[in-house]
Amino acid sequence: MDKRYNPIDVEEKWVDIWSKKVFLNRNGNDSFSLVIPPPNVTGTLHMGHSFQYAIMDFYTRYNHMSGKKVHWQVGADHAGIATQLVVENNLSKKGTNKKEIGREDFLDEVWKWKDFSEDKIQRQIKRLGSSVDWSKYRFTLDDGFSKAVNKAFIELYRQNKIYRGYRLVNWDPSLKTAVSDLEVVRQEKKGLIWHIKYPINDSDEFVTVATTRPETMFGDMAIAVNPKDSRYKSLIGKYALLPFKNRKIPIIGDNYVDMDFGTGCLKITPGHDFNDYEIGKKYALHEKNEIVHTSDDLNDFKPINIFNDEAWTNENVPEPFNNLDRFKARKLVLEKLSELKLLVKEEECDLSIPRGERSNIVIEPKLSNQWYVKTSGMAKKANEEVRKGNIKFHPENWIKTYFNWMDNIEDWCISRQIWWGHRIPAWYDQSGNIYVGENEEDVRNRYKLEDADLIQDEDVLDTWFSSSLWPFGSLGWPEESKDYKEFFPTSLLVTGFDIIFFWVARMMMMSLEFTGKIPFKDIYVTGLVRDENGQKMSKSKGNIIDPVDLIYGITIDDLIKKRTTNLMQEGLAEKIERKTRKQFPNGIDSYGTDALRMTFFSLATHSKDISFEFGRLKGYRNFCTKIWNAARFIDGYPNERDAFVNENNNDKWIYDEFSKTKTQINRNISDYRLDFAVNEIYEFFWSKFCDVYIEECKKSGKTANLRPLLKEIIYVLHPFAPFITEEISSLLFNDRIIL
């Protein structure tokens, strides 16, 4: 053994070996399987990925060493909106855009980026020592997976569980597409609320509403008051006149209205507010309705849309307010209201502004034609499996969060107005009739449309739709593949709490729908890795750390370059450089993968937020050195025996301690408390085996048990620190731990 432990040399050697060979046991009676949450092909892996992959690799190796047949499915996600935005930004730097080059050439550009990003991600996964089977690699847009996605859509449509409807969605005016709630972030800030007078029809009276979005008044369809509010009871049933248009809108009474907010009068704009949309449905509001009524027929409900796809005012808005950006329209509306003496006042208030996670543009609730999945029946089946205990959450408190979402589930918008993704397998004739099939030829044959002019839907499916099929689609479904039969349902899912609804719950629903089986038995919900100050890691904050930089180390200049390249916001680079130089004046040291892994395990508490601590990383680097030095010391003694033998009290004590440590570690592993488990092996090896037992052996000269005991310890240590343990095992014992 080398005198000094060099983790880089050792780890690169084993990365090369492990990445070229399928080494996991395929002959056990029991099986253990899991799927990797497929990383987006938008760039590189971050600390959150590495944290979760370390946990997955731990359980993969641990179960393999327990004699089970093991499979960890690897792959990547096409990540529709996120990846398309990256490529659009790249084209913008070249002075062109997707419209100029057209759909076909644009998709060629995205595939090139996918190959570039995928190569980087695969190298990172390999460098982390992940024990995946690279011969089974899948991509959510590969031919086999695309076939699975098409089949799922077509089957749901033919079962009347997918439909197309004109509904309110989160609309990103920059990306010009609907986005999911997960892709909307809330910005808390101080803003303004305006009090505006609406004339009462056939009266000299006014009713005053309070609104933070006066530009949406052209889409108002009612004014709501609380029927218990004595100030406004007499107005219920009357009509107000919409300023600038003099369109009559009813005044309705509904308990939804908060009497203490604003003026107690709420303008109802169903086409541009989700809460207003529900009230609009409840009363079947219609621009031409003179009488307010309740109705179960959504055809009676006709919201008014006042914005185009860019969030500019459209033809439903009168001059001079039409054809204006929404914020310019707001300014003009306030000016004209003031001239008409209808603007009572403005005052400060706390606002929660929805912004697109990718674009940072204010999201506009907007009406558009979208595809939806009916989810209530699917959710009920998934909930039954959780209540029966067939699917368990770890820690258990996440069950409450799961049910909060699932018990209030609404139909799922699955269409996106972008080009990168699974194009929706639907075609339209000149009359707008919809035909769904595997391809155009299938549609023509199935519906006998030989001579009809058909146009395929331009939209693609939401990435969450395709990734909801991942646990079984990645294993070969809809074919009865060997992997599908052997490893589905999977044993464990490791994922973050932020996507319990968006991914975890949907995998449960789709798996039960298409396979009749649960997708996984245990769900290990991890926290979010933050920096040492508790801040979320993001490029704009300048606190992103590439896990590979922690393995190899990086100079301060290179770190600054990585953190400031391709920043969209002007003036941010200088701020990030100052912060980075203050945090890492000499750059980042080299720590090696094993030290990084054990640091992650030590932080794998059941907390929602996990602060990454460099002090722990240094401590585990020292621990790896301690392991190496102890092994090197023991290597200096002859191999006198193969098994441990109790010869004195010291031997009995250390073996009892080792047995108790193993028992406790196994219990911690079963409880998904790797933080406790890594602490157990750390304390035993350093404080008991090295500081006490080795020292006593030196004094007594009885060293024959050192080598056999070290071998047993190395096997326990392996899932925690695979590189150093595999190296020691091969050097000292001429033995491979993982074959």
C-alpha positions in Angstrom: 0.0 0.0 0.0 1.2 3.5 -0.8 2.3 5.5 2.2 -0.1 8.3 1.5 -3.7 7.8 0.5 -4.5 9.5 -2.8 -8.3 9.2 -3.3 -8.2 10.6 -6.9 -5.9 7.8 -8.2 -7.8 5.1 -6.4 -11.3 6.3 -7.4 -10.5 6.9 -11.0 -9.2 3.3 -11.2 -12.4 1.8 -9.8 -14.6 4.2 -11.9 -13.0 2.8 -15.0 -13.6 -0.8 -13.8 -17.2 -0.3 -12.6 -18.4 1.7 -15.6 -17.3 -1.0 -18.0 -18.7 -4.0 -16.3 -22.2 -5.1 -15.1 -21.0 -6.3 -11.7 -24.2 -6.6 -9.6 -25.6 -10.0 -8.6 -28.3 -11.3 -10.8 -28.7 -14.7 -9.2 -30.3 -14.0 -5.8 -33.7 -15.4 -4.9 -35.0 -12.0 -3.6 -34.7 -8.9 -5.6 -34.1 -5.2 -4.9 -34.6 -2.6 -7.5 -35.0 1.2 -7.8 -35.0 3.7 -10.6 -32.9 6.8 -10.8 -35.0 10.0 -10.8 -33.9 10.9 -14.4 -31.8 14.1 -14.4 -32.8 16.8 -16.9 -30.5 17.1 -19.9 -30.1 20.8 -19.3 -26.4 20.9 -18.2 -24.8 19.0 -15.3 -25.7 17.4 -12.0 -26.0 19.5 -8.9 -25.5 18.8 -5.2 -29.1 17.6 -4.8 -28.6 14.9 -7.5 -25.3 13.8 -5.9 -26.9 13.6 -2.4 -29.7 11.4 -3.7 -27.5 9.2 -5.9 -25.2 8.5 -2.9 -28.2 7.3 -1.0 -29.4 5.1 -3.9 -26.0 3.7 -4.4 -25.7 2.9 -0.7 -28.9 0.8 -0.8 -28.0 -0.8 -4.1 -24.6 -2.0 -2.7 -26.0 -2.9 0.7 -28.8 -5.1 -0.8 -26.3 -6.7 -3.3 -24.0 -7.6 -0.3 -27.1 -9.1 1.4 -27.3 -11.6 -1.5 -30.2 -10.1 -3.4 -30.7 -9.8 -7.1 -30.2 -6.1 -7.7 -31.0 -3.6 -10.4 -30.7 0.2 -10.4 -32.2 1.7 -13.5 -30.3 4.6 -15.0 -31.4 7.2 -17.5 -32.2 10.9 -18.2 -35.2 13.1 -18.8 -35.7 15.2 -21.9 -37.1 18.0 -19.7 -39.2 19.8 -22.3 -39.4 23.4 -21.3 -36.1 23.6 -19.4 -34.0 22.1 -22.3 -35.8 24.0 -25.0 -35.1 27.3 -23.1 -31.4 26.4 -22.9 -31.2 25.8 -26.6 -33.2 29.0 -27.4 -30.8 31.0 -25.3 -27.8 29.4 -27.2 -29.5 30.4 -30.5 -30.1 33.9 -29.2 -26.3 34.3 -28.6 -25.8 33.3 -32.3 -28.2 36.0 -33.5 -31.1 33.7 -34.5 -34.1 32.0 -32.9 -36.3 28.9 -33.3 -38.8 30.6 -35.6 -36.1 31.6 -38.0 -34.6 28.1 -38.4 -37.9 26.2 -38.2 -39.2 23.3 -36.1 -37.1 20.5 -37.8 -33.8 22.4 -37.6 -34.5 23.6 -34.1 -35.1 20.0 -32.9 -31.8 19.0 -34.5 -30.1 21.7 -32.4 -31.8 20.3 -29.2 -30.7 16.8 -30.0 -27.1 18.0 -30.3 -27.4 19.8 -27.0 -29.0 16.6 -25.4 -26.0 14.6 -26.5 -23.6 17.1 -25.1 -25.4 17.4 -21.8 -26.0 13.7 -21.5 -22.3 12.9 -21.9 -21.4 15.3 -19.1 -24.1 13.9 -16.8 -23.1 10.3 -17.5 -19.5 11.1 -16.7 -20.6 12.7 -13.4 -22.8 9.7 -12.4 -19.9 7.3 -13.2 -17.4 9.5 -11.2 -19.7 9.3 -8.2 -19.2 5.6 -8.3 -22.9 4.8 -9.0 -23.5 1.1 -9.3 -25.9 1.3 -12.3 -26.1 -1.0 -15.3 -25.0 1.2 -18.2 -26.1 -1.4 -20.7 -29.7 -0.6 -19.6 -29.5 3.2 -20.0 -32.8 4.8 -21.0 -33.9 8.3 -22.2 -37.5 9.6 -22.1 -37.4 10.3 -25.8 -35.8 7.1 -27.0 -37.9 5.0 -29.3 -39.0 2.4 -26.8 -40.0 5.0 -24.2 -41.8 7.1 -26.8 -43.8 4.1 -27.7 -44.8 3.7 -24.1 -45.8 7.4 -23.8 -47.9 7.1 -27.0 -49.6 4.0 -25.8 -50.5 5.6 -22.5 -52.0 8.7 -24.1 -54.0 6.7 -26.6 -55.4 4.3 -24.0 -56.4 7.1 -21.7 -58.1 9.0 -24.5 -60.0 5.9 -25.7 -61.2 5.3 -22.1 -62.5 8.9 -22.0 -59.8 9.7 -19.3 -58.1 12.3 -21.5 -59.9 15.3 -23.1 -59.2 18.6 -24.7 -60.8 21.7 -23.0 -60.7 25.5 -22.9 -59.6 26.1 -19.4 -57.6 28.5 -17.2 -53.9 27.7 -16.9 -50.6 29.2 -15.6 -49.4 30.9 -18.8 -45.8 32.0 -19.3 -45.9 35.0 -21.7 -42.1 34.7 -22.4 -42.1 31.0 -23.2 -45.7 31.2 -24.6 -46.8 28.0 -23.0 -48.8 26.6 -20.1 -46.6 25.6 -17.2 -47.2 23.5 -14.1 -47.5 24.8 -10.6 -44.1 23.3 -9.9 -42.6 25.7 -12.6 -44.1 28.7 -10.8 -42.3 30.4 -7.9 -43.8 32.9 -5.6 -42.0 36.2 -5.0 -43.1 38.0 -1.8 -42.8 41.8 -2.2 -44.4 45.1 -1.3 -46.9 46.3 -3.9 -50.0 48.5 -4.4 -53.7 47.9 -4.2 -56.1 50.3 -5.9 -59.6 51.2 -4.8 -61.9 51.7 -7.9 -65.5 52.9 -8.1 -67.9 51.0 -10.3 -71.2 52.8 -11.0 -74.4 51.0 -10.0 -76.8 50.6 -13.0 -79.8 52.9 -13.0 -78.5 54.7 -9.9 -76.2 57.5 -8.8 -74.5 55.1 -6.4 -71.1 53.4 -6.7 -69.6 50.2 -5.4 -65.9 50.3 -4.6 -63.7 47.3 -5.3 -60.0 46.8 -4.3 -57.7 45.2 -6.8 -54.0 44.7 -7.4 -54.5 44.2 -11.1 -56.7 47.0 -12.5 -55.8 46.2 -16.1 -57.9 43.0 -15.8 -61.1 44.9 -15.3 -62.1 44.5 -18.9 -62.5 40.8 -18.2 -64.7 41.4 -15.1 -67.9 39.4 -15.2 -69.3 40.1 -11.7 -68.7 41.8 -8.4 -69.0 39.6 -5.3 -69.8 40.5 -1.7 -70.3 38.4 1.3 -74.1 38.0 1.9 -73.5 38.5 5.7 -71.9 41.9 5.0 -74.5 44.5 6.1 -72.8 47.2 4.0 -73.7 45.5 0.8 -76.7 43.2 1.3 -79.0 45.6 -0.5 -76.7 45.5 -3.6 -77.0 41.8 -4.2 -79.0 41.1 -7.4 -78.3 44.5 -8.8 -75.9 45.3 -11.6 -72.8 47.5 -11.8 -71.4 49.1 -14.9 -67.9 48.3 -16.1 -65.9 51.5 -16.5 -65.0 52.4 -20.1 -67.3 49.7 -21.6 -70.5 50.3 -19.6 -71.2 46.5 -19.8 -73.5 45.4 -17.0 -72.1 42.9 -14.5 -74.1 41.3 -11.7 -73.5 41.9 -8.0 -73.6 38.5 -6.3 -73.4 37.3 -2.8 -71.0 34.5 -1.9 -69.4 33.4 1.4 -66.0 33.1 -0.3 -65.6 36.9 0.0 -63.4 38.0 2.9 -65.3 41.0 4.4 -62.1 42.3 6.0 -60.0 42.4 2.8 -59.8 45.6 0.9 -63.3 47.1 0.6 -65.1 43.8 1.1 -66.1 43.9 -2.6 -64.4 41.6 -5.0 -64.2 42.0 -8.8 -64.6 38.6 -10.4 -62.4 38.1 -13.5 -62.8 34.4 -14.3 -60.5 34.5 -17.4 -57.5 35.7 -15.4 -57.7 34.5 -11.8 -58.0 30.9 -10.6 -60.3 31.7 -7.6 -62.5 33.9 -9.8 -62.6 31.1 -12.3 -64.2 28.8 -9.7 -66.8 31.4 -8.8 -67.5 31.9 -12.5 -68.1 28.2 -12.9 -70.3 28.1 -9.8 -72.6 30.9 -11.2 -72.2 30.0 -14.9 -71.2 33.6 -15.6 -71.6 34.6 -19.2 -71.0 38.0 -20.9 -74.6 38.0 -22.2 -76.3 36.7 -19.1 -78.8 39.1 -17.5 -79.6 36.6 -14.7 -77.1 34.9 -12.4 -77.8 31.2 -11.9 -76.0 28.1 -10.9 -75.4 25.4 -13.5 -73.7 22.1 -13.9 -73.3 22.7 -17.6 -69.9 24.3 -18.2 -71.1 25.3 -21.7 -73.1 28.0 -19.9 -69.9 29.4 -18.5 -68.1 31.7 -20.9 -65.1 33.6 -19.3 -63.7 36.6 -21.1 -60.0 36.5 -22.2 -58.4 39.9 -22.6 -54.8 38.9 -23.3 -53.0 37.3 -26.2 -50.1 34.8 -25.8 -47.6 37.6 -25.1 -49.8 39.1 -22.4 -50.8 42.1 -24.5 -54.4 43.3 -24.4 -56.5 41.9 -27.3 -59.6 42.8 -29.2 -61.9 42.3 -26.1 -60.3 45.4 -24.7 -61.5 48.8 -26.0 -59.3 51.6 -27.4 -57.0 53.2 -26.3 -56.3 50.2 -24.0 -56.0 47.5 -26.5 -52.8 46.2 -28.1 -50.7 47.2 -25.1 -48.4 45.2 -22.8 -50.3 44.4 -19.6 -48.3 46.7 -17.4 -48.6 49.6 -19.8 -52.3 48.9 -20.0 -52.3 49.1 -16.1 -50.7 52.5 -16.1 -53.1 53.9 -18.7 -56.2 52.4 -17.0 -55.2 54.1 -13.7 -54.6 57.4 -15.5 -58.0 57.3 -17.2 -59.8 56.2 -14.0 -58.3 59.1 -12.2 -59.5 61.5 -14.9 -63.0 60.1 -14.5 -62.8 60.4 -10.7 -63.3 56.7 -10.3 -59.9 56.0 -8.7 -60.5 56.4 -5.0 -57.0 55.7 -3.6 -54.0 53.5 -3.8 -52.2 51.9 -0.8 -49.3 49.6 0.0 -49.9 45.9 0.5 -48.0 42.6 0.6 -48.1 40.7 -2.7 -47.2 37.2 -3.7 -46.2 37.5 -7.4 -46.1 34.3 -9.4 -43.1 34.1 -11.7 -41.9 31.5 -14.2 -39.2 29.4 -12.6 -37.3 29.3 -16.0 -38.1 32.7 -17.4 -38.5 34.8 -14.3 -41.5 36.5 -16.0 -44.8 37.2 -14.1 -47.1 34.3 -14.8 -50.5 35.2 -16.3 -53.6 33.0 -15.6 -54.9 32.6 -19.1 -57.6 30.7 -20.9 -56.4 28.3 -23.6 -57.2 25.0 -25.3 -55.2 22.3 -23.5 -55.3 18.5 -23.0 -56.3 17.2 -19.6 -56.2 13.9 -17.7 -59.1 13.1 -15.4 -57.4 12.3 -12.2 -60.0 11.8 -9.4 -60.5 8.1 -10.1 -56.8 7.4 -10.4 -56.0 9.3 -7.2 -58.6 7.3 -5.3 -56.8 4.0 -6.3 -53.4 5.4 -5.3 -54.7 6.7 -2.0 -56.1 3.2 -1.2 -52.6 1.7 -1.6 -51.1 4.2 0.8 -53.8 3.7 3.4 -53.4 0.0 3.2 -49.7 0.4 3.9 -48.6 -1.1 0.6 -46.7 2.1 -0.2 -44.8 3.6 2.8 -43.3 7.1 3.2 -40.1 7.6 5.1 -40.4 9.8 7.2 -44.1 9.1 7.7 -45.0 12.8 8.2 -44.9 13.2 4.4 -48.1 11.1 4.1 -50.1 14.1 5.4 -48.6 16.3 2.6 -49.4 13.6 0.1 -53.1 13.4 1.1 -53.4 17.2 1.3 -52.6 17.2 -2.4 -54.4 14.1 -3.5 -57.6 14.7 -1.7 -57.9 18.1 -3.5 -56.7 16.9 -6.9 -57.9 18.6 -10.1 -57.7 17.4 -13.7 -54.1 17.5 -14.9 -53.1 19.8 -17.8 -50.6 17.7 -19.9 -50.1 19.8 -23.0 -47.3 22.3 -23.6 -46.9 24.8 -26.4 -43.3 24.0 -27.2 -41.5 21.9 -29.8 -39.2 19.6 -27.7 -41.0 16.6 -26.4 -43.5 13.9 -27.2 -45.8 15.4 -29.8 -49.4 14.8 -29.0 -50.7 11.9 -31.2 -53.8 13.8 -32.2 -54.9 15.0 -35.7 -57.6 17.5 -36.7 -59.7 17.6 -39.9 -60.9 20.9 -41.4 -63.9 20.9 -39.2 -61.8 20.6 -36.1 -62.8 17.0 -35.3 -60.1 15.2 -33.2 -58.6 11.8 -34.1 -56.1 10.1 -31.9 -53.8 7.3 -33.0 -50.3 5.9 -33.1 -49.5 7.9 -36.3 -51.2 9.6 -39.2 -51.5 6.3 -41.1 -53.1 4.6 -38.1 -55.6 7.5 -37.8 -56.5 7.4 -41.5 -57.1 3.6 -41.4 -58.9 3.5 -38.0 -61.3 6.4 -38.8 -61.4 5.8 -42.6 -60.1 9.2 -43.5 -58.1 8.3 -46.6 -58.7 11.6 -48.5 -59.2 14.0 -45.5 -56.8 16.9 -44.9 -55.3 16.2 -41.5 -53.1 18.4 -39.3 -51.3 17.0 -36.2 -51.6 18.9 -33.0 -48.6 21.3 -32.6 -48.3 20.8 -28.8 -46.2 18.3 -26.9 -46.9 16.4 -23.7 -45.9 17.8 -20.3 -42.6 16.2 -19.2 -44.3 15.1 -16.0 -46.7 13.0 -18.1 -43.8 11.0 -19.7 -41.8 10.8 -16.5 -44.9 9.4 -14.6 -44.3 6.2 -16.7 -40.7 6.0 -15.7 -40.7 3.1 -13.1 -42.3 0.7 -15.6 -41.6 2.3 -18.9 -37.8 2.3 -18.2 -37.9 -1.4 -17.5 -39.5 -2.2 -20.8 -43.3 -1.7 -20.6 -45.5 -2.1 -22.6 -43.4 -5.2 -23.5 -43.1 -8.0 -20.9 -39.4 -7.7 -20.8 -37.1 -9.7 -18.5 -36.3 -6.6 -16.4 -39.9 -5.7 -16.1 -40.9 -9.1 -14.9 -38.0 -9.4 -12.5 -37.7 -5.9 -11.0 -41.2 -4.3 -11.2 -42.7 -3.2 -8.8 -39.5 -1.5 -7.7 -38.4 -1.7 -4.0 -37.4 1.9 -3.2 -37.8 5.4 -4.6 -35.4 8.1 -3.3 -36.7 11.6 -4.1 -37.2 15.2 -2.9 -40.2 16.4 -1.0 -40.8 19.1 -3.6 -42.0 16.7 -6.2 -44.2 14.3 -4.1 -47.3 15.5 -6.0 -45.8 16.4 -9.4 -43.9 13.1 -9.9 -44.3 10.6 -7.0 -48.1 10.7 -6.9 -48.5 10.7 -10.7 -46.2 7.6 -10.9 -48.5 5.9 -8.5 -51.6 6.8 -10.4 -50.2 5.8 -13.8 -48.6 2.6 -12.6 -51.9 1.4 -11.1 -53.7 2.5 -14.2 -51.5 0.7 -16.7 -49.9 -2.3 -14.8 -52.4 -2.8 -12.0 -49.4 -2.7 -9.6 -47.8 -0.2 -7.3 -44.6 1.4 -8.7 -42.5 1.1 -5.5 -42.9 -0.1 -2.0 -40.9 2.5 0.0 -40.5 6.2 -0.6 -37.5 7.8 1.0 -38.2 11.5 1.0 -35.0 13.6 1.3 -34.6 17.3 2.2 -33.3 20.1 0.0 -29.5 20.6 0.1 -28.7 24.2 0.9 -25.4 26.1 1.3 -23.8 26.7 4.7 -26.0 29.8 5.3 -29.2 27.8 4.7 -29.7 29.4 1.2 -31.1 27.4 -1.7 -28.4 26.8 -4.2 -29.0 28.6 -7.4 -26.9 30.1 -10.3 -28.3 33.6 -9.6 -27.2 33.4 -5.9 -23.7 32.3 -7.0 -23.6 29.5 -4.5 -23.9 26.5 -6.8 -21.2 23.9 -6.2 -20.5 21.1 -8.7 -20.0 17.9 -6.8 -17.1 16.9 -9.1 -15.3 20.1 -7.9 -15.5 18.8 -4.4 -14.0 15.6 -5.5 -11.1 17.0 -7.5 -10.8 20.5 -6.1 -10.9 23.8 -8.1 -9.0 27.1 -8.1 -10.8 30.2 -7.1 -10.5 31.7 -10.6 -12.0 28.6 -12.2 -14.8 28.5 -9.6 -15.6 32.2 -10.4 -15.6 31.5 -14.1 -18.0 28.5 -13.7 -20.4 30.5 -11.5 -20.5 33.6 -13.7 -20.6 32.2 -17.2 -23.9 32.6 -19.1 -25.5 34.7 -16.4 -28.6 36.4 -17.9 -28.9 39.2 -15.3 -26.6 42.2 -15.8 -24.3 43.2 -13.0 -24.7 39.9 -11.2 -21.2 38.6 -12.2 -19.3 41.1 -10.1 -21.5 40.5 -7.0 -21.0 36.7 -7.3 -17.3 37.1 -7.8 -17.0 39.1 -4.6 -19.1 36.6 -2.6 -17.1 33.6 -4.0 -13.7 35.2 -3.2 -14.9 35.8 0.4 -16.2 32.3 0.8 -13.4 30.4 -0.9 -10.3 32.7 -0.9 -8.0 29.8 -1.9 -10.5 27.8 -4.0 -11.9 24.4 -3.0 -9.7 21.6 -1.8 -9.8 18.0 -3.2 -11.8 15.7 -1.0 -12.6 12.6 -3.0 -15.9 10.8 -3.5 -15.9 8.7 -0.4 -15.5 11.7 1.9 -18.3 13.5 -0.1 -20.6 10.4 0.2 -20.1 10.1 3.9 -20.8 13.8 4.4 -24.0 13.4 2.5 -25.0 10.4 4.7 -24.2 12.4 7.9 -26.6 15.1 6.6 -29.3 12.6 5.6 -31.6 13.6 8.5 -35.3 13.8 8.2 -35.2 17.6 8.0 -36.8 19.5 5.2 -33.7 21.6 4.7 -30.1 20.3 4.8 -27.2 22.8 5.1 -24.0 21.5 3.5 -21.1 21.9 5.9 -17.5 21.9 4.7 -16.3 21.1 8.2 -17.9 17.7 7.9 -16.4 17.2 4.5 -12.9 17.8 5.9 -13.7 15.5 8.8 -14.6 12.6 6.5 -11.6 13.2 4.4 -9.6 12.7 7.5 -11.6 9.6 8.3 -10.7 8.1 4.9 -7.0 8.8 5.7 -7.5 7.1 9.0 -9.0 4.0 7.3 -6.0 3.9 4.9 -3.4 4.3 7.6 -5.0 1.6 9.8 -5.1 -0.8 6.8 -1.5 0.0 5.9 -0.4 -0.6 9.5 -2.2 -3.9 9.6 -0.7 -4.8 6.2 2.7 -4.8 7.9 1.8 -7.9 9.9 1.8 -11.4 8.5 -1.5 -13.0 7.4 -1.6 -15.5 10.4 -5.2 -16.5 10.3 -8.4 -16.1 8.2 -11.0 -15.7 10.9 -11.2 -13.8 14.2 -10.6 -15.8 17.4 -11.4 -14.6 20.9 -8.1 -15.0 22.9 -8.5 -12.4 25.6 -10.8 -9.9 27.1 -9.7 -7.2 24.7 -10.7 -9.5 21.8 -14.1 -10.3 23.3 -14.7 -6.6 24.0 -13.9 -5.4 20.4 -16.0 -8.2 18.8 -18.9 -7.5 21.1 -18.7 -3.8 20.2 -18.5 -4.7 16.5 -21.5 -6.9 16.7 -23.5 -4.2 18.5 -22.4 -1.7 15.9 -23.5 -3.9 13.0 -26.9 -4.5 14.6 -27.4 -0.8 15.1 -26.2 0.1 11.6 -28.6 -2.5 10.1 -31.5 -1.1 12.2 -30.6 2.5 11.1 -30.5 1.4 7.4 -33.9 -0.2 7.7 -35.2 3.0 9.3 -33.7 5.1 6.5 -31.4 6.9 9.0 -28.1 6.9 7.2 -27.0 9.8 9.4 -27.2 7.6 12.4 -25.6 4.6 10.5 -22.5 6.5 9.3 -22.0 7.9 12.8 -22.1 4.4 14.2 -19.3 3.1 11.9 -17.3 6.3 12.3 -17.3 6.1 16.0 -16.6 2.4 16.1 -13.7 2.5 13.6 -12.0 5.6 14.9 -12.6 5.5 18.7 -12.8 1.8 19.4 -11.0 -0.2 16.7 -8.1 2.3 16.1 -7.7 4.2 19.3 -8.3 1.3 21.6 -8.0 -2.2 20.0 -5.1 -1.6 17.6 -3.2 0.2 20.4 -3.8 -2.7 22.8 -2.6 -5.2 20.2 0.6 -3.2 19.7 1.2 -3.3 23.5 0.4 -7.0 23.9 2.0 -8.1 20.6 -1.1 -10.2 19.8 -1.9 -8.9 16.3 -3.2 -12.1 14.6 -6.9 -10.8 14.8 -6.2 -7.5 13.2 -6.4 -8.6 9.6 -9.5 -10.8 9.8 -11.4 -8.2 11.8 -10.3 -5.4 9.4 -11.8 -7.5 6.5 -15.1 -7.7 8.3 -15.1 -4.0 9.0 -14.2 -3.2 5.4 -17.3 -5.1 4.3 -19.5 -3.1 6.6 -17.9 0.1 5.5 -18.2 -0.6 1.8 -21.7 0.9 1.0 -20.6 4.1 2.9 -17.2 4.4 1.2 -17.0 2.0 -1.8 -13.7 3.2 -3.4 -11.3 3.0 -0.5 -12.8 -0.3 0.8 -12.6 -2.0 -2.6 -9.0 -0.9 -3.0 -8.1 -2.1 0.5 -9.9 -5.4 -0.1 -8.1 -6.0 -3.4 -4.7 -5.1 -1.9 -4.8 -6.8 1.5 -7.1 -9.7 0.8 -6.9 -10.2 -2.9 -10.7 -10.1 -2.9 -13.4 -8.1 -4.7 -16.3 -6.9 -2.5 -18.6 -6.2 -5.5 -18.4 -8.6 -8.4 
